[in-house]
Amino acid sequence: MSTWTDLRTLRLRLRKPNAADLHAVFAVHGDPQTNTFNPDGPLGDLAGAARLLDRWRADWSERGIGYWAVELAAGPAEVVGFGGLRWKTWQNREVLNLYFRLRPQVWGQGLAVELGRTAVDTAFRQLDVEEIVGATRHDNRPSIATLKRIGLQPDGTQMDDSGSSLLFRIRREA
């Protein structure tokens, strides 16, 4: 699905990640600031970043959809984050999970909302999917606000190995 592999918005280029993105994965996911609410903390080394990138690239190969590398549309091609949609098991069924993690220097500009709305709108236009979900920790107020601005609504909580997360959902009719 070529429209998924390279999308442009007003301010962003959203593209399928590649092997050259390894250091960007580590820069974003190894940064303590971007992991303030992550109970597992930041990635500790490039090997962890490689495993994460390999999983994302496998999503693209196996499912034809996955998280994007996010670049600013204006200026040089530099990855400022990662996000989008990937298939995940939620309440014993496969759903599309919305995710975003951006470098701190681009926070507060509405880029995560732009990314999320693009992912949701594109999925509902092009895929036979009735809902998209997102999860965040209870104290992650910035992500909660972002999910709501994208259009997702609170839908309970979920326990995992590291605690409880708030769940959000948007349905196609929304």
Secondary structure, DSSP 8 states (H G I E B T S, - for coil): -HHHHEEE-SSEEEE---GGGHHHHHHHHT-TGGGTT-TT-S--SHHHHHHHHHHHHHHHHHHS--EEEEEESSSS--EEEEEEEEEEEETTEEEEEEEEEE-GGGTTSSHHHHHHHHHHHHHHHHS--SEEEEEEETT-HHHHHHHHHHT-EEEEEEEETTEEEEEEEEETT-
